[in-house]
Amino acid sequence: MGDVLHAMPAVAALRQRHPDWFIGWAIDPCWRDLLQSSATSQRGAAMPLVDRCYAVPTRQWKRRPISLETLRSIAAVRRQLRGEQFDLCVDMQGSIRSSMIGWMAGGGKFAGPADPREQPARWLYGEKIPMSAAHVIEQGCELLGAAVGERLTSTKIELPADQASEAWRDELLARVAPEGRKFALIAPSAGWGAKQWPAERYGAVAAALAQAGYVPLVNAVFAGDILANAVVNASGGAAVVVPCSIGQLIALTRHASLVIAGDTGPLHLAAALERPVVALFGPTDPARNGPYGTASRVLRHASSKKDHTRHAATEKGLMQITAEEVIAAAFDLLQPTR
């Protein structure tokens, strides 16, 4: 989710420069709602950034890598991408998987980062583009800009409009935050354990927000999410669990007074929507991945070190961030609206 959101400002800048260009995006179906809110085949409010999304079910392929079904799916994706005869393909992610998808597209020039996240990816690029920017969003602008021969600067993105998700949000808020009560959204999940701040501390933050008159909503990755329920229990029942789809999360985040999260998708979504965020960082670098273009308070202990190894235990530096620090940062951001 974060990789898609981080690439979008560069693509938005390109779209602004060239509204008539055909832009396609190869994306796993689980993240497609970030680009397209319906089955529409035309660019518009439901698909504002690109002209076509290409479903590339990489998660499904990973689960059954050598099955006949997977091989047929890969062949179908390759045929579809090659059939478009793209003039240019750019790997914005820099992974082995994304470089393979770009290579499958064939056609014209294939460009990618000179120093990709996964080094073998560079073997497939026809053009290797060096990047000097610190933040990943600015890196994306460098990469895409160099690929098309223009200078691009980060541009505000427009996420898809989804009437069904907006109706869901309105019904939810009428029930849990009646009479226009303000709410804060807590997203406790993380991509791996080292980035996971403890549930009991998120619960303490939720309780403090509730005491101040805010409704703390806890984003659940799925119904029955153990972590989200642990946060609610730690809050003494003050928080409310909210399982939601990507489209629903977009609709809900648009109206949040504050979002509190680690280095994970909902944090980057909130930043893209220009909502205030408290960001909790441990083994990843906020200079590269931190909230971009929105009011924020980034908390990271001096002892934290960059380490993308997917350890199961919470990183020691992240454990040094207290609930009291997060509460103070939250109220610092909320002060103008209280």
C-alpha positions in Angstrom: 0.0 0.0 0.0 2.7 2.4 1.0 4.7 1.7 -2.2 1.7 2.6 -4.4 1.0 5.8 -2.4 4.6 6.9 -2.6 4.7 6.5 -6.3 1.5 8.4 -7.0 2.7 12.0 -6.6 5.2 11.5 -9.4 2.6 10.0 -11.7 0.2 12.9 -10.7 2.9 15.3 -11.8 3.3 13.5 -15.1 -0.5 13.5 -15.6 -0.7 17.2 -14.9 2.0 17.9 -17.5 0.5 15.5 -20.1 -3.3 15.0 -19.6 -3.5 13.3 -23.0 -0.9 10.6 -22.4 -2.1 7.1 -21.9 -0.8 5.9 -18.5 -1.3 2.4 -17.2 -0.5 0.9 -13.8 0.2 -2.8 -13.1 -1.0 -3.4 -9.6 -2.0 -6.3 -7.3 -5.8 -6.4 -7.1 -5.7 -6.0 -3.3 -4.4 -2.4 -3.8 -6.4 -1.5 -6.9 -8.9 0.6 -4.9 -6.1 3.2 -4.4 -6.4 3.9 -8.2 -9.9 2.7 -9.2 -13.1 2.6 -7.2 -15.3 0.8 -9.7 -15.1 -1.3 -12.8 -15.0 1.8 -14.9 -12.9 1.7 -18.1 -12.5 5.4 -18.4 -10.5 8.0 -16.5 -12.7 10.1 -14.3 -13.7 10.6 -10.6 -13.7 6.8 -10.0 -10.2 6.5 -11.7 -8.7 9.9 -11.6 -5.0 9.2 -12.2 -4.5 6.5 -14.8 -6.2 5.3 -17.9 -6.1 1.6 -17.1 -5.2 -0.7 -14.2 -3.7 -4.0 -15.0 -4.5 -6.7 -12.4 -1.3 -8.5 -11.5 -2.1 -11.0 -8.7 1.4 -11.4 -7.3 0.2 -12.4 -3.9 -1.7 -15.3 -5.4 1.3 -16.3 -7.5 3.4 -16.3 -4.3 1.0 -18.7 -2.6 1.2 -21.2 -5.5 4.3 -20.4 -7.4 4.6 -23.5 -9.6 0.9 -24.4 -10.1 -0.6 -24.6 -13.6 -3.1 -21.9 -12.6 -0.2 -19.5 -11.7 1.7 -20.2 -14.9 -1.5 -19.5 -16.9 -2.1 -16.3 -15.0 1.4 -15.1 -15.6 1.1 -15.8 -19.3 -2.2 -14.0 -19.5 -0.7 -10.9 -17.8 2.3 -11.0 -20.1 0.0 -11.1 -23.2 -2.1 -8.2 -21.9 0.8 -6.0 -21.1 2.7 -6.7 -24.3 -0.5 -6.1 -26.3 -0.5 -2.5 -25.2 2.8 -1.8 -26.9 4.0 0.7 -24.3 6.6 3.3 -25.4 8.0 3.4 -21.8 7.8 1.2 -18.7 9.2 2.5 -15.4 9.7 0.3 -12.3 8.8 2.6 -9.4 9.3 -0.1 -6.7 12.7 -1.5 -7.5 12.0 -5.1 -6.4 12.7 -8.3 -8.3 9.0 -8.9 -8.7 8.2 -5.4 -10.1 11.2 -5.6 -12.4 9.9 -8.9 -13.8 6.5 -7.4 -14.4 8.1 -4.5 -16.2 10.2 -6.8 -18.3 7.1 -8.8 -19.3 5.5 -5.6 -20.7 8.2 -5.5 -23.4 7.7 -2.8 -25.9 9.9 0.3 -25.7 12.3 1.5 -23.1 12.3 -0.1 -19.6 13.8 2.2 -16.9 14.4 1.6 -13.2 16.5 2.9 -10.3 20.3 2.4 -10.6 20.3 1.3 -6.9 17.1 -0.6 -6.5 15.7 -2.0 -3.2 16.6 -5.5 -4.5 19.8 -5.4 -6.5 19.1 -8.2 -9.0 16.2 -6.0 -10.3 18.7 -3.8 -12.1 19.7 -6.6 -14.4 16.5 -6.2 -16.3 16.5 -2.4 -16.8 17.4 -1.0 -20.1 18.0 2.4 -18.5 19.3 2.6 -14.9 18.6 6.0 -13.3 20.5 7.3 -10.3 18.6 9.2 -7.6 19.9 11.6 -5.0 16.8 12.7 -3.1 16.3 11.5 0.4 12.6 11.0 0.5 11.0 8.2 -1.4 8.4 10.5 -2.9 11.0 12.8 -4.3 13.0 9.8 -5.5 9.9 8.7 -7.5 9.8 12.2 -9.1 13.5 11.9 -10.0 13.1 8.5 -11.5 9.9 9.1 -13.5 11.1 12.6 -14.6 14.5 11.2 -15.8 12.7 8.4 -17.7 10.5 10.9 -19.6 13.2 13.6 -19.9 11.5 16.2 -17.8 11.8 17.6 -14.3 8.9 16.5 -12.1 8.0 17.8 -8.7 5.6 16.1 -6.2 2.0 16.9 -7.0 -1.0 16.4 -4.7 -2.8 13.2 -5.6 -6.5 12.6 -6.2 -7.8 9.4 -4.8 -10.9 7.7 -6.3 -14.3 8.8 -5.3 -16.5 5.9 -4.1 -20.1 6.7 -3.2 -20.7 3.3 -1.6 -17.7 3.8 0.7 -18.7 7.3 1.6 -22.2 6.1 2.5 -20.7 3.4 4.7 -18.6 6.0 6.5 -21.5 8.3 7.1 -23.5 5.5 8.5 -20.6 4.4 10.8 -20.0 7.9 12.1 -23.7 8.5 12.7 -23.6 5.4 15.0 -20.2 5.8 16.8 -19.6 9.5 16.6 -23.0 11.2 16.5 -23.7 14.9 16.3 -20.5 15.6 14.5 -18.1 14.4 17.2 -14.5 14.4 16.1 -12.6 11.2 15.8 -9.1 10.0 15.6 -8.0 7.0 13.7 -5.4 4.5 15.1 -3.8 2.0 12.8 -1.8 -0.4 15.0 -0.8 -3.0 12.4 2.6 -3.1 10.8 4.2 -4.9 7.9 6.5 -6.9 10.2 7.0 -7.2 14.0 9.9 -4.9 14.4 7.7 -2.0 13.4 4.9 -3.0 15.8 4.4 -0.6 18.7 2.7 -2.4 21.6 -1.1 -2.7 21.6 -1.4 -1.7 25.3 0.3 1.6 24.5 -2.0 2.3 21.6 -4.8 1.5 24.0 -3.6 4.1 26.5 -3.4 6.7 23.8 -7.0 5.8 22.7 -8.2 6.2 26.3 -6.6 9.6 26.6 -8.2 10.7 23.3 -11.6 9.5 24.5 -11.2 11.4 27.8 -10.6 14.5 25.8 -13.8 14.1 23.8 -12.5 12.4 20.7 -13.9 9.1 19.4 -10.9 6.7 18.9 -11.4 4.4 16.0 -9.0 1.4 15.5 -8.4 0.2 12.0 -8.7 -3.5 11.7 -7.1 -5.3 8.8 -9.9 -7.9 8.9 -12.9 -8.8 11.1 -11.7 -10.4 14.2 -8.3 -8.8 14.0 -6.6 -9.8 17.3 -4.3 -6.8 17.4 -7.1 -4.3 16.9 -9.2 -6.0 19.6 -6.2 -5.9 21.9 -6.0 -2.1 21.5 -9.7 -1.8 22.3 -9.3 -3.9 25.4 -6.3 -1.9 26.5 -8.4 1.3 26.1 -10.9 0.0 28.6 -13.5 -0.2 25.9 -13.1 3.5 24.9 -12.0 2.7 21.4 -14.1 1.2 18.5 -12.8 -1.5 16.1 -13.4 -0.6 12.5 -12.7 -3.4 9.9 -12.8 -1.8 6.5 -11.8 -2.2 2.8 -9.3 0.1 1.1 -12.1 2.2 -0.3 -13.8 2.5 3.1 -10.4 3.4 4.7 -10.0 6.2 2.2 -13.4 7.6 2.9 -12.9 7.4 6.7 -9.4 8.9 6.7 -10.7 11.9 4.7 -12.7 13.0 7.8 -10.2 12.0 10.6 -9.0 14.8 12.9 -5.9 12.8 13.5 -4.2 9.5 12.4 -1.8 7.7 14.6 0.3 4.9 13.1 3.7 3.4 12.5 5.5 3.2 9.1 2.6 1.5 7.4 0.0 2.1 4.6 -2.7 4.0 6.7 0.0 6.5 7.7 1.0 7.2 4.1 -2.7 7.3 3.1 -3.4 10.0 5.8 -0.4 12.0 4.6 -1.6 11.8 1.0 -5.0 13.1 2.1 -3.3 15.8 4.1 -4.6 14.7 7.5 -2.5 15.4 10.6 -0.5 12.4 11.7 1.5 11.1 14.6 4.1 8.7 13.1 5.9 6.1 15.2 9.2 5.0 13.6 11.7 2.4 14.7 13.9 0.4 12.2 12.9 2.4 9.2 14.1 5.9 8.3 11.6 8.7 8.5 13.9 10.8 6.3 13.0 8.4 3.5 9.6 7.1 4.5 8.2 9.7 6.8 4.9 11.6 6.3 5.2 14.0 3.4 3.2 17.1 2.8 1.0 17.2 5.9 1.1 18.4 9.5 2.9 15.7 11.5 4.9 14.7 14.6 7.4 12.0 13.9 8.6 10.1 17.0 11.8 8.0 16.7 14.2 7.1 19.6 17.8 8.0 19.1 18.8 4.4 19.7 16.8 3.1 16.7 18.9 1.8 13.7 17.9 1.3 10.1 17.2 -2.4 9.7 14.8 -3.8 7.1 15.3 -7.4 8.4 11.8 -8.6 9.2 12.4 -9.4 12.9 9.3 -10.6 14.8 10.0 -8.7 18.0 9.4 -5.0 18.3 12.6 -3.0 17.6 14.3 -1.9 20.9 14.3 1.8 20.0 10.6 1.7 19.1 9.9 0.2 22.5 11.5 3.4 24.1 8.6 5.6 22.8 6.1 6.0 25.6 2.4 6.3 25.4 2.8 9.7 27.2 5.0 11.0 24.3 2.4 9.9 21.7 -0.4 11.5 23.7 1.5 14.8 23.9 2.3 14.7 20.2 -1.4 14.0 19.4 -2.7 16.9 21.5 -0.1 19.2 20.1 -1.5 18.5 16.6 -5.1 18.7 17.8 -4.7 21.9 19.7 -6.0 24.2 17.0 -9.2 22.2 16.7 -9.9 21.6 20.4 
